[in-house]
Amino acid sequence: MIQHYLDLLQKLAPAGAILGLSTIGSMMICGSAQALTFFNNRNAFNAAAGGSLSFESFENPNLPYPQPSFPFQGGTFTVTETNGTNFLTNTLVNGAFGSFPVTNGQGALWYDDNGPSVGVFGLNPSVSAIGFDLTTRANAVVVLGGSIATVLNLTANTPQFFGVIGNPGEISQITFDASGVPLVGWDAVSFGNANAVVTPEPSTILGLLAVAGLGLGLKRQLKPSQSTEKETTKVG
């Protein structure tokens, strides 16, 4: 979309203005990089991501613990626990920890946040979008770090959706620190590269068209002066 406007403007503008247009175009393209956008509603997140994401709901009871990994779009999504007892596992609704909230299917993944524990999502290659349901056994303030930085306030046993969309390759890791709250769990994780398309703001387009108009005015002013110069040379 941006290149289309640049091509149009370069056809309209004189040669002297093309350099300026190219510079503005570069500024637009660089400026199109969006900041991280956070979501607390899954439907809104899915709509913004464009429906091209991978999905994992931890249904397999035989995952390779304590570091399960899941293939996606030619890469790997891993979940680990660091600095703690590495007690990372999943549970089925009818299993020993069946009371732990499950939001999709029959399984969920969780760990025991025993003080220094930190849960970690790893994404290789990096992605632009990830969303998931997060639950804690007790009321908790969960600090999310890694490629993002935010804080979530969770109510005990109440799954809360969190999603984030950024630029391509911006999200490689998300860490979870619940400060010792027992049992932190995830379910219904969507991740991958969003199909978001960045379009220029109308004001930006109008500004470029104004520059093109200025260029046309300069071009018209140059034509008479050039003709006069030719005639003067001929007479001399």
Secondary structure as GFF3:
##gff-version 3
##sequence-region A 1 236
A	DSSP	alpha_helix	2	12	.	.	.	ID=ss1
A	DSSP	alpha_helix	15	31	.	.	.	ID=ss2
A	DSSP	beta_strand	37	39	.	.	.	ID=ss3
A	DSSP	alpha_helix	42	49	.	.	.	ID=ss4
A	DSSP	beta_strand	54	56	.	.	.	ID=ss5
A	DSSP	beta_strand	69	72	.	.	.	ID=ss6
A	DSSP	beta_strand	75	82	.	.	.	ID=ss7
A	DSSP	beta_strand	88	92	.	.	.	ID=ss8
A	DSSP	beta_strand	107	111	.	.	.	ID=ss9
A	DSSP	beta_strand	118	127	.	.	.	ID=ss10
A	DSSP	beta_strand	129	136	.	.	.	ID=ss11
A	DSSP	beta_strand	140	146	.	.	.	ID=ss12
A	DSSP	beta_strand	150	154	.	.	.	ID=ss13
A	DSSP	beta_strand	160	165	.	.	.	ID=ss14
A	DSSP	beta_strand	171	177	.	.	.	ID=ss15
A	DSSP	beta_strand	184	192	.	.	.	ID=ss16
A	DSSP	alpha_helix	202	235	.	.	.	ID=ss17
###
